[in-house]
Amino acid sequence: MVTESDIEHIAELADIGISKDEVPEFTTQFNAILDYFEVLDTVQGESAPAVGITNVFRDDEPRPCLPQEAALANAGSTEDGFIKAPRVM
């Protein structure tokens, strides 16, 4: 069982802001998720066949690509022929 102090520690490690008011709700939800995993552990299922498995991927075949102008047509912002995205950090 996960405690409220565990949730606070996980939130700190994940660098997400959880207020003190949200901790009890997150604790309940986290424990419900873990309980569901225990239910899934009890499910008996069929295993995948060990023989007769073939590669379902197709071979890579070169084909014409999308022109740069068409690729950038719906971009919100472009710069020097590239899609410009907001700075992350």
URLIN-V439656 format. One record per backbone hydrogen bond with DSSP energy under -0.5 kcal/mol. NH is the residue of the N-H (numbers start at 1). CO is the residue of the C=O. If there is no record, write none. Layout:
nh=(NH & NH)
co=(CO & CO)
This chain:
nh=(7 & 8 & 9 & 10 & 11 & 12 & 13 & 14 & 15 & 15 & 16 & 18 & 22 & 23 & 24 & 26 & 27 & 28 & 29 & 30 & 31 & 32 & 33 & 34 & 35 & 36 & 37 & 38 & 39 & 40 & 41 & 42 & 42 & 43 & 45 & 71 & 72 & 73 & 75 & 79 & 82 & 84 & 85)
co=(3 & 4 & 5 & 6 & 7 & 8 & 9 & 10 & 11 & 12 & 11 & 16 & 19 & 19 & 20 & 22 & 23 & 24 & 25 & 26 & 27 & 28 & 29 & 30 & 31 & 32 & 33 & 34 & 35 & 36 & 37 & 38 & 39 & 40 & 43 & 67 & 68 & 69 & 72 & 82 & 79 & 77 & 83)
